[in-house]
Amino acid sequence: MNARLTIAPGVVIEFEADKGLEVALQGALIANGTASQTITFTGKQKVKGFWRGILIQGYNEFDHVEVAYGGGGGDNGISGNVTLYGETWSSISLKASNTTFSNSGSYGVYLGVGSDSHNLSNVTFTSNTRSSMYAHATVLPGLASGISLVGGNGHNGVATGGHVPYYTHLPELVWPALEDGATYLVTDDIILEADVKIAPGATFEFKADKAFYIRNSQGAFAYGSLVAKGTADKPITFTGYSKQKGYWKGIMFSSSSQRNELDHVKVLYAGNSNFYNFPANVKTNIGLAGTIDQYSGYASPSLKISNTESSYSGGYGFYIEGEAPVLHHFSGNRFSNNTGAALYIRANLVHKLDNNSRFSNGNGFNGIETEGTVSHNEEITWPTAIGAMGVHVVGDLFFESGVKIISATNKPVSFQFDSNKALHVRNNGYLIAKGSAEGPVSFGGYPTPQFTSNWQGIFFDSNSSLNELHRVTVSNGGMSNNPVLNPMANITVRGAAKVVNSYISGSLGYGIFVSRAATVNTDAKTSNTFEYNTLANYIEE
């Protein structure tokens, strides 16, 4: 229809099977009824999906209207009782008030790319086969209060998904929370290259293996961003449509925007499969990783995360890829019941974590996984954590600047090394590790169901007078592929170190090995406790 069609109050239009009404770009549909004389579009038979529905690409008005039993599909892209399509840069608005969309064979209303939803008021969705309505991710900002989405629909809420390009809306899109317990259902990946803010209390349920990507716009020097700031009583939730571990893919931040933030957020049941810019088989609820842009080069991702729960992942709770990510803030987060470790993070970033997060509640490993080199211009302190701080070392650690590890009461710190891995303190680095009876610090092998791994041990190759182990347990070291180069010992001192009041046991070789040119405290042999070391407890060249 390319003309203007006005329908009088009280008119009932019944459609034969598989028929519909299409309003072209040049056309207009004006259907303004009254409270006592409703206009009705319906099927000749009262069967869900009996007719196709109304496809609109031009101007429209609906007031005191009922649209029922459409959504029968067919060609022309009709996907609901009423379907709108426009262009990203020239939107078509659905203008509807005091209107009911019901008994669709698909969605009550389908708002595709180039439509908008700013002009909906007192609109009701009932008994539709799929979601109450579908709104492309670019359309979500227009959803207003006063829309009744809960009423026996296949999904009581708004289905969504799609790409939000950087030029869509400036300066910011705001996605509202839905009322009366309605939720968003993510049926396709969401890809953000624009700035988006989500209102407190919003819930997004993701279909199987779907993902939420926040990324830079390739070649446009524009950074997408997500600001999801809930409150203690109105958290923002990202979860699976089915509540099972590893149901959806997760949230991936590869955007360089410093706006990216999660606060009072729940991320649940993701970790279905790996993101494209992650190592194979790495699955996680939340990911942070950079990308390569052929125009601007490597982009360092950025994120602030606080008061956030990450649980029931099919892999990690949170995975930070590489050493380039910028973790602006990390505090008060909780990780529980994840299949893998709570968090993977490179050693150079561990000091960004806080003392008030919890990593130890039913995870495959109750703590963090780490590896790599620490190199800073100043001394950094590794955190403790509520409950305990487990550190699974999956690759060698190299401390090339000062690292302090101080336990707190009821906050033990436990380093567990994979087989044949080591801690090297070298160059200008130093290690200060101090435990207590109420908060022990330990370095040992990673326990498996069959045995506890033997690792290489701690190597003090730096000459810093600050190197110190005090009230520390070091066990199950002494593995060496080359005993001439790396002696078989729990602790090897080739530079300088002070070791006091510590428990040193289970070495495949020596408890402490001190090379000829090294400096060690004179009571190192007598002020520590040694047990079960294979070759000797203490030896000096």
C-alpha positions in Angstrom: 0.0 0.0 0.0 1.6 3.3 -1.2 -1.3 5.6 -0.2 -2.7 6.9 3.1 -5.3 4.6 4.6 -7.5 5.8 7.5 -9.7 3.3 9.3 -12.8 4.5 11.1 -13.5 3.6 14.8 -15.2 0.3 15.4 -14.1 -1.4 12.1 -13.1 -5.1 12.2 -10.9 -6.4 9.5 -10.5 -10.2 9.2 -7.8 -11.7 7.1 -7.8 -15.0 5.2 -5.1 -17.5 5.9 -1.6 -16.4 4.9 -2.7 -12.9 3.9 -1.5 -9.6 5.3 -1.2 -5.9 5.0 2.0 -4.1 3.8 2.4 -0.3 4.3 5.2 0.9 2.0 7.6 3.7 2.7 5.4 6.2 0.8 2.2 4.9 2.5 0.5 5.6 5.9 -1.8 3.6 8.1 -4.0 5.6 10.5 -6.1 3.5 12.8 -7.5 5.6 15.7 -10.4 4.0 17.5 -12.0 4.9 20.8 -12.5 3.3 24.1 -16.0 2.2 23.0 -15.2 1.6 19.4 -12.0 -0.4 19.1 -10.5 -1.1 15.7 -9.6 -4.8 15.2 -7.2 -6.6 12.8 -7.6 -10.3 13.2 -7.7 -13.6 11.4 -10.9 -15.1 10.0 -10.1 -18.1 12.1 -9.0 -17.5 15.7 -5.8 -19.6 15.4 -2.4 -18.2 16.3 -0.4 -17.3 13.2 -3.5 -17.7 10.9 -2.6 -14.6 8.9 0.7 -12.9 8.2 0.3 -9.6 10.1 1.0 -6.0 9.2 4.4 -5.0 7.7 5.0 -1.2 8.0 7.8 0.8 6.4 5.9 4.1 6.4 4.0 6.4 8.8 1.4 4.8 11.2 -0.9 5.5 14.1 -2.6 3.0 16.3 -4.9 4.1 19.1 -7.5 1.8 20.8 -6.6 -1.0 18.4 -6.5 -4.8 18.8 -4.2 -6.9 16.5 -4.6 -10.6 17.0 -3.8 -14.0 15.4 -1.2 -12.7 12.9 2.5 -13.5 12.8 2.0 -16.3 10.4 5.4 -15.7 8.6 5.8 -16.1 4.9 7.8 -13.7 2.7 8.3 -9.9 3.1 10.0 -10.4 6.5 6.8 -10.3 8.6 7.7 -11.7 12.0 4.9 -10.5 14.3 1.4 -9.2 14.4 3.0 -5.9 13.4 6.5 -5.7 11.9 8.6 -2.5 11.3 11.7 -2.1 9.2 13.5 1.1 8.3 17.1 2.2 7.9 19.7 2.7 10.6 20.0 6.4 9.7 16.3 7.0 9.1 14.1 5.3 11.6 10.4 4.4 11.3 8.5 4.8 14.5 5.7 2.5 15.7 3.2 5.0 17.2 0.7 3.0 19.4 -1.4 3.7 22.4 -4.2 1.9 24.2 -3.5 -1.1 21.9 -3.3 -4.8 22.4 -1.1 -7.3 20.4 -2.1 -10.9 21.1 -2.1 -14.5 20.0 0.6 -14.0 17.4 2.2 -17.1 15.9 5.5 -15.3 16.5 6.1 -12.0 18.3 3.4 -9.6 19.3 5.5 -6.8 17.6 8.8 -7.0 15.7 10.9 -3.9 15.6 13.8 -4.4 13.2 16.8 -2.4 12.2 15.8 1.2 11.5 12.6 1.3 13.6 12.1 2.9 17.0 9.9 2.4 20.0 9.7 5.9 21.5 6.0 6.3 20.9 4.5 3.3 22.7 2.1 3.9 25.7 -0.4 1.7 27.4 0.4 -1.1 25.1 -0.4 -4.7 26.1 1.1 -8.0 24.9 -0.7 -11.3 25.7 -0.6 -14.9 24.6 2.0 -14.5 21.8 3.9 -17.6 20.8 7.4 -16.2 21.1 8.5 -13.1 23.1 6.0 -10.3 23.8 8.0 -8.3 21.3 11.3 -8.2 19.4 13.4 -5.1 19.3 16.8 -4.9 17.6 19.5 -3.7 20.0 19.5 -0.3 18.4 15.8 0.1 19.2 16.0 -0.7 23.0 16.5 2.9 24.2 13.0 3.9 23.2 11.2 1.3 25.4 9.2 3.3 27.9 7.3 2.5 31.1 3.7 1.7 30.7 4.2 -1.2 28.3 2.7 -4.4 29.7 4.9 -7.3 28.5 3.8 -10.0 31.0 0.7 -11.9 29.9 1.1 -15.5 29.0 3.5 -15.0 26.1 6.1 -17.6 25.2 8.6 -15.3 26.8 7.3 -12.4 28.8 9.7 -9.7 27.7 11.7 -8.3 24.8 13.8 -10.5 22.5 16.8 -8.7 21.1 20.3 -8.9 19.5 22.3 -7.4 16.7 25.1 -4.9 15.9 25.0 -1.4 17.4 27.4 0.7 15.2 29.3 3.7 16.5 27.2 6.2 14.5 23.9 4.9 15.7 23.2 7.3 18.6 25.3 10.0 20.2 26.4 10.4 22.8 24.8 7.5 24.7 22.1 4.8 24.4 20.3 3.9 27.5 18.7 0.5 27.8 15.9 0.5 30.4 14.9 -2.1 32.9 11.6 -3.8 32.0 8.7 -3.8 34.4 6.7 -6.5 36.2 9.5 -9.1 36.0 9.9 -9.0 32.2 13.3 -9.7 30.8 15.4 -9.3 27.7 16.0 -12.5 25.7 19.1 -12.3 23.6 18.5 -14.5 20.5 21.5 -13.2 18.5 24.9 -11.9 19.5 25.0 -8.3 20.7 27.9 -6.3 19.3 28.4 -2.9 20.7 30.5 -0.3 18.9 28.5 2.6 20.5 28.2 3.9 24.1 25.5 2.0 26.0 24.3 2.4 29.5 22.0 -0.2 31.2 19.6 0.8 33.9 19.6 -0.8 37.3 17.4 -3.9 37.6 17.6 -5.0 34.0 17.9 -8.7 33.3 19.3 -10.2 30.0 18.8 -13.9 29.3 21.0 -15.3 26.6 20.1 -18.2 24.2 22.6 -21.0 23.8 26.2 -19.9 22.9 25.1 -16.3 22.3 27.5 -13.5 23.4 27.8 -9.9 24.3 30.7 -8.1 22.6 31.9 -4.7 23.5 34.6 -3.6 21.0 36.2 -0.8 19.1 34.9 0.1 15.6 37.4 -1.2 13.0 39.2 1.7 11.3 36.9 4.4 12.8 38.9 5.2 15.9 35.6 4.9 17.8 35.3 2.9 21.0 32.2 1.0 22.0 31.5 1.0 25.7 29.2 -0.6 28.3 28.3 1.0 31.5 26.3 -1.5 33.6 25.8 0.0 37.1 23.2 -1.6 39.2 22.6 -1.2 42.9 22.6 -3.5 45.9 18.8 -4.0 45.6 18.6 -3.7 41.8 21.5 -5.6 40.3 21.9 -5.9 36.6 21.8 -9.6 35.5 23.3 -11.3 32.5 22.3 -15.0 32.6 21.4 -18.0 30.5 17.9 -18.6 29.3 18.5 -22.1 30.6 20.1 -22.1 34.0 22.9 -24.6 33.4 26.6 -24.1 33.5 28.1 -23.1 30.2 24.8 -22.3 28.5 25.8 -19.1 26.7 29.1 -17.7 25.6 29.7 -14.7 27.9 30.6 -11.0 27.9 33.8 -10.0 26.0 35.4 -6.6 26.5 37.9 -5.7 23.8 37.1 -2.0 23.8 39.6 0.6 24.8 37.0 2.9 26.3 37.7 3.9 29.9 33.9 4.1 30.3 33.5 0.3 30.5 32.2 -0.6 33.9 30.4 -3.4 35.7 29.1 -2.5 39.2 26.5 -4.5 41.1 26.2 -7.0 38.2 25.5 -10.7 38.1 27.0 -12.8 35.2 25.8 -16.3 35.4 25.8 -19.6 33.4 28.1 -18.5 30.6 31.3 -20.2 29.3 29.8 -22.3 26.6 32.8 -21.9 24.1 35.8 -19.7 23.6 35.8 -16.2 22.2 37.6 -15.7 18.8 40.4 -13.7 20.4 41.0 -16.2 23.2 43.2 -19.3 23.3 41.4 -22.5 22.2 39.3 -24.2 24.9 39.3 -21.1 27.1 35.7 -20.5 28.2 34.6 -17.8 30.7 31.7 -15.7 32.0 33.6 -12.5 31.5 36.5 -11.9 29.1 39.0 -9.0 28.7 41.3 -9.1 25.7 42.7 -6.7 23.1 42.3 -6.9 19.3 44.3 -6.1 16.3 43.0 -3.3 14.1 44.6 -3.1 10.7 44.4 0.7 10.9 45.2 1.6 14.5 47.2 -1.5 15.6 46.7 -3.3 18.9 44.0 -2.0 21.1 44.3 -2.4 24.9 41.0 -3.2 26.5 39.8 -1.4 29.6 37.4 -2.3 32.4 36.3 -1.3 35.9 34.6 -4.1 37.9 33.2 -4.0 41.4 30.5 -5.6 43.5 30.0 -8.1 40.8 29.2 -11.8 41.0 30.5 -14.3 38.4 29.1 -17.8 38.9 28.2 -21.1 37.2 30.5 -20.7 34.3 31.4 -23.6 32.1 35.0 -22.4 32.5 36.5 -19.4 34.3 34.6 -16.8 36.2 36.8 -14.1 34.6 39.7 -14.4 32.1 42.1 -11.6 31.3 44.2 -12.3 28.2 47.7 -11.0 28.0 49.4 -8.2 29.9 48.1 -5.2 27.9 44.5 -5.0 29.4 43.9 -2.0 31.7 42.1 -3.0 34.9 41.2 0.4 36.3 39.4 -0.8 39.3 38.6 -4.2 40.9 36.9 -4.5 44.3 34.3 -6.5 46.2 33.7 -9.1 43.5 32.5 -12.7 44.1 33.3 -15.9 42.1 31.5 -19.1 42.9 30.6 -22.5 41.4 32.6 -22.0 38.2 33.9 -25.1 36.5 37.4 -23.7 36.2 39.4 -21.2 38.3 37.7 -18.0 39.6 40.1 -15.8 37.6 43.0 -16.0 35.1 45.3 -13.0 35.2 48.9 -12.4 34.2 51.3 -11.9 37.1 52.0 -8.3 36.1 48.4 -7.4 36.8 47.7 -9.3 40.0 48.4 -6.3 42.2 45.3 -4.7 40.7 43.1 -7.1 42.6 41.8 -6.2 46.0 41.6 -7.7 49.5 37.8 -7.8 49.7 36.9 -10.0 46.8 36.0 -13.7 47.3 37.5 -16.4 45.0 36.9 -19.4 47.2 33.4 -20.8 46.9 32.9 -24.0 45.0 35.1 -23.2 41.9 37.1 -25.8 40.1 40.1 -23.9 41.6 39.3 -21.6 44.4 41.5 -18.8 43.5 43.4 -17.3 40.6 45.5 -18.8 37.8 48.6 -16.8 36.8 52.0 -16.9 35.1 54.6 -14.5 33.6 56.7 -11.6 34.6 56.3 -8.8 37.2 58.1 -5.6 36.2 57.1 -2.3 37.7 58.8 1.0 38.6 57.8 0.5 42.3 57.1 -2.2 44.8 53.7 -3.8 44.5 51.7 -5.8 46.9 49.8 -8.9 46.0 46.4 -9.1 47.6 44.8 -11.4 50.1 41.2 -12.3 49.7 38.1 -13.0 51.8 38.3 -16.7 52.8 41.6 -17.5 51.2 43.8 -16.5 48.3 44.7 -19.6 46.2 47.3 -18.9 43.4 47.6 -21.7 40.8 50.8 -21.0 38.9 50.5 -22.5 35.4 53.7 -21.1 34.0 57.0 -19.8 35.4 56.9 -16.7 37.5 59.6 -14.0 37.1 59.8 -11.2 39.7 61.9 -8.4 38.2 60.7 -5.7 40.6 59.7 -5.7 44.2 56.7 -8.0 45.2 55.3 -8.1 48.7 53.1 -10.9 49.9 51.8 -10.4 53.4 49.0 -12.6 54.8 46.2 -11.3 57.1 44.3 -13.0 59.9 42.1 -15.7 58.4 43.3 -14.9 54.9 45.9 -17.5 54.0 47.8 -17.3 50.7 48.7 -20.5 49.0 50.8 -20.7 45.8 50.4 -24.0 44.0 52.8 -24.6 41.1 52.2 -26.9 38.1 54.8 -29.6 37.6 58.3 -28.3 36.8 57.3 -24.6 37.2 59.4 -22.2 39.2 59.5 -18.8 40.8 62.5 -16.7 39.7 63.5 -13.5 41.6 66.0 -11.8 39.4 67.5 -8.6 38.1 66.2 -5.7 40.3 63.4 -7.8 41.7 62.9 -8.9 45.2 60.3 -11.0 47.2 59.0 -10.2 50.7 56.7 -13.1 51.8 55.5 -13.0 55.4 52.9 -15.3 56.9 51.6 -15.8 60.4 50.0 -18.6 62.5 46.6 -17.0 61.7 47.3 -16.4 58.0 49.9 -18.8 56.6 51.7 -18.2 53.3 52.7 -21.4 51.4 54.5 -22.3 48.2 54.0 -25.9 47.0 53.0 -28.2 44.2 49.5 -28.2 42.6 47.5 -31.1 44.0 45.9 -33.4 41.5 43.5 -36.3 42.3 46.5 -38.7 42.0 49.4 -36.8 43.5 50.8 -33.4 44.4 53.0 -32.0 41.6 56.7 -31.4 42.1 57.8 -28.0 41.0 61.3 -26.5 40.7 61.2 -24.2 43.7 62.1 -20.6 44.4 65.3 -19.1 42.9 66.7 -16.0 44.5 69.1 -14.6 41.8 68.8 -10.9 42.7 71.2 -9.4 45.2 68.5 -7.3 46.9 68.8 -7.2 50.7 65.0 -7.0 50.8 64.5 -10.7 49.8 62.9 -12.4 52.7 60.8 -15.5 53.6 59.3 -15.3 57.1 56.9 -17.8 58.6 56.5 -19.4 55.1 56.0 -23.0 54.1 57.9 -24.2 51.0 57.2 -27.8 50.0 57.5 -30.4 47.2 60.0 -28.5 45.1 63.4 -29.7 43.8 62.4 -30.8 40.3 65.1 -29.9 37.8 65.7 -30.8 34.1 69.3 -29.6 34.5 70.6 -29.9 38.1 73.9 -28.2 37.2 72.1 -25.0 36.0 69.2 -25.2 38.5 70.0 -27.2 41.6 67.4 -29.5 43.0 66.1 -27.6 46.0 62.9 -26.0 47.4 64.9 -22.7 47.8 68.0 -21.8 45.8 69.9 -18.7 46.8 72.4 -17.5 44.2 72.0 -13.8 45.1 70.8 -12.7 48.5 67.9 -13.9 50.8 66.8 -14.1 54.4 64.9 -17.2 55.4 63.6 -17.5 58.9 60.9 -19.3 61.0 59.8 -21.2 57.9 58.9 -24.8 57.2 60.8 -26.4 54.3 59.8 -30.0 53.4 59.4 -32.7 50.7 62.1 -31.5 48.3 63.3 -34.0 45.6 66.8 -32.6 46.5 67.8 -30.1 49.1 65.6 -27.9 51.4 67.9 -24.9 50.9 70.8 -24.7 48.4 73.2 -21.7 48.8 75.7 -21.1 46.1 79.3 -20.1 46.7 78.8 -16.4 46.0 75.4 -16.0 47.7 74.4 -14.1 50.8 72.1 -15.7 53.3 71.3 -15.0 57.0 73.7 -16.9 59.3 70.9 -18.7 61.1 69.2 -20.0 58.0 70.2 -23.5 58.9 68.9 -23.4 62.5 66.0 -20.9 62.5 63.9 -23.0 60.1 62.2 -26.4 60.3 63.2 -29.0 57.7 61.5 -32.4 57.0 61.5 -35.1 54.4 64.0 -33.5 52.0 65.6 -36.2 49.9 69.3 -35.2 49.7 69.8 -32.8 52.6 68.0 -30.1 54.5 70.6 -27.4 54.0 73.8 -27.1 51.9 76.3 -24.4 51.1 78.7 -24.7 48.2 
